[in-house]
Amino acid sequence: MNDFTFQNGTKIIFGKDTEQMVGKESKAHGKKLLLHYGGGSIKSSGLYEKIVNSLKEEGIEFYELGGVKPNPRVSLVREGVTMCKEHELDFILAVGGGSVIDSAKAIAAGAKYDGDVWDFFSGKNQVTECLPIGVVLTIPAAGSETSSGTVVTNEDGWFKRATGHLTMRPQFAILNPILTYTLPSYQTACGITDMMAHILERYFTNVKHVELTDRLCEATLKTIINNAPTVLENPTNYDARAEIMWAGTIAHNDLLGTGRIGDWASHDIEHEISGIYDIAHGAGLAIIFPAWMKYVYKHDVKRFAQFANRVWDVELDLNDLEKTALAGIKKTEQFFRSIGMPITLSEANIGEEHFEEMAKKATERWALGNFVKLQEEDVYRIYQLAK
Amino acid sequence: MNDFTFQNGTKIIFGKDTEQMVGKESKAHGKKLLLHYGGGSIKSSGLYEKIVNSLKEEGIEFYELGGVKPNPRVSLVREGVTMCKEHELDFILAVGGGSVIDSAKAIAAGAKYDGDVWDFFSGKNQVTECLPIGVVLTIPAAGSETSSGTVVTNEDGWFKRATGHLTMRPQFAILNPILTYTLPSYQTACGITDMMAHILERYFTNVKHVELTDRLCEATLKTIINNAPTVLENPTNYDARAEIMWAGTIAHNDLLGTGRIGDWASHDIEHEISGIYDIAHGAGLAIIFPAWMKYVYKHDVKRFAQFANRVWDVELDLNDLEKTALAGIKKTEQFFRSIGMPITLSEANIGEEHFEEMAKKATERWALGNFVKLQEEDVYRIYQLAK
């Protein structure tokens, strides 16, 4: 186990009707806030009205910025930053899924910075402080509701880049599983894939003696796998929605990575795809993760065999651990397919035309991954394996 | 899953040499602190000197109060409260195990209160604020390093009582597994039992659909069970000590109880024993938990069978789940014995003479437990089962 520091003080408010707490919780952190959201779904569902009423009841002044798209754009972030500076806003309330929260985090960092907010993503500068953020989560997937990171896309060149800082962790996150009842199956499945990927990125590590976090990862994966069919068959099953929602947060609140070094190559490889093609991040991960696994499993067959055994209940073949390992990868692929995800690029109508360009862009700053270091050629081959 | 609120912002600083951070971390919270500790072991081990040097390097003024005993006494707490008020101390640094931290928490609450600190334990008043607390942990066991509760004993009548408040969570907890190398086997085993008991108290619940937290509990229990023999056979095995230490914190940081109602009867039943007999809390739990299990398992045979299967790898007998359940209880008992714990009161030289009195005192305020509500007669029978 590596030495580590872990702190995650985000207040989780979980359960039915919890969105009604938003005014009271926001008031503890700010007086004049930016209400940030995506498309029209929060208006048609009635959530917008509830939020606005709760803010008004507490006498909180607010400005609105909607229109966040999946793979949130830096242009909208810049608009938000300008609004925060112009109106001296002191708190950002994100109502939505990972894209909205990530956009809010970028605005929160930009609002405290004199330069262009993209500097934090290009590597030109580092975040040191942020406006406080609150979240009402509507899509369990990204784990951004308690994480310290954000991913934003720059339309000028379609660069999708990440940055982070501990002050980016939201002050509170309101999680009501009922708000996820209306999520379409495809989006639900993308979210499930995304949260599983967050765990897998941490699971495949070269750090030895990480038994507790291995087991916590496996426990969370098993829960997601076990509840996924239920939420897809019966979208209004509260219990299963609740398990998935809480698992999505645990998957990415940094606890499961304590004492480990995560990999994160698959995320980077996928970012190039969803940066160019605007495919859902989860769907991209369902395609890339199995391809990545096939490319790297020989690096640590025992770890892949443990994964197959403990997560997928594949019997260990001690005389042929590679067989066990490969069965686990197969099970992963089959699971993604069973929840309606594409598992090849061609299923997502993505051809080979940008493979070289994407492999080059993905590795232009540094080699990807930690479990196995991947150069441009490796990334290209993974795209080939995924086609 | 029940609705819940969860927040635990304690900063964990985990790993080798981390005690050298204590001055810097303390300085972020206070200027004039109370250094609180137990007996002479931190002096003989050299830890005391390191702590004092680190505080001096940061120019932190401090007063000292040592002498905390296992099952910490309210008399020493009162002394600490007086010192805090007299010298206007603004931070408490606890260096030790659960008793020292619990004592520090009680002082932290008393220092902000005009009445007698025991009011918080007798139920006369409730904690609303505390001085901030920092911890250097030397005994992984109680989980007090990130928990919001404290247990203190009043020598006047030997009442052992608990209280808590969210402001009692330490600001930081420094966890260096090397500091636990010198713990004697018996104390190590008591700590292991205590952390397992914290998980078991949460595990046995009547709340349905708690799959994620069930699995997280099982993961943490399995890790403890798997590493316990290693730390007992080889006290300087860093990896195993690290697993046990981190598991002890996770066991009681409230995450594993999210959405559940824990039981806690065994803790209350044990408190009467260690209140009177001054037996180690962990040893008392090793005796009481199996007896409690035997007394209540019929209330939910399926849950006990799941416990046997998932934690102890007992094969499920679907035609006789009671057999599976009983095998799990037997395994628990055998495990406690294997790590050197007593599993009957007689092994701890405790006779029947106080059974009636302890059962009466344990239930004088309310019935114990949530999984099964226990009255005086039930508690008496559990002492009988444990004799």
Interface residues (C-beta under 8 A of the other chain):
Chain A: M1 N2 D3 F4 T5 F6 Q7 N8 G9 T10 K11 I12 I13 F14 G15 K16 T18 K208 H209 E211 L212 R215 L216 E218 A219 T220 K222 T223 N226 N227 D239 A242 E243 W246 A247 I250 L255 T258 G259
Chain B: M1 N2 D3 F4 T5 F6 Q7 N8 G9 T10 K11 I12 I13 F14 G15 K16 T18 K208 H209 E211 L212 R215 L216 E218 A219 T220 K222 T223 N226 N227 D239 A242 E243 W246 A247 I250 L255 T258 G259
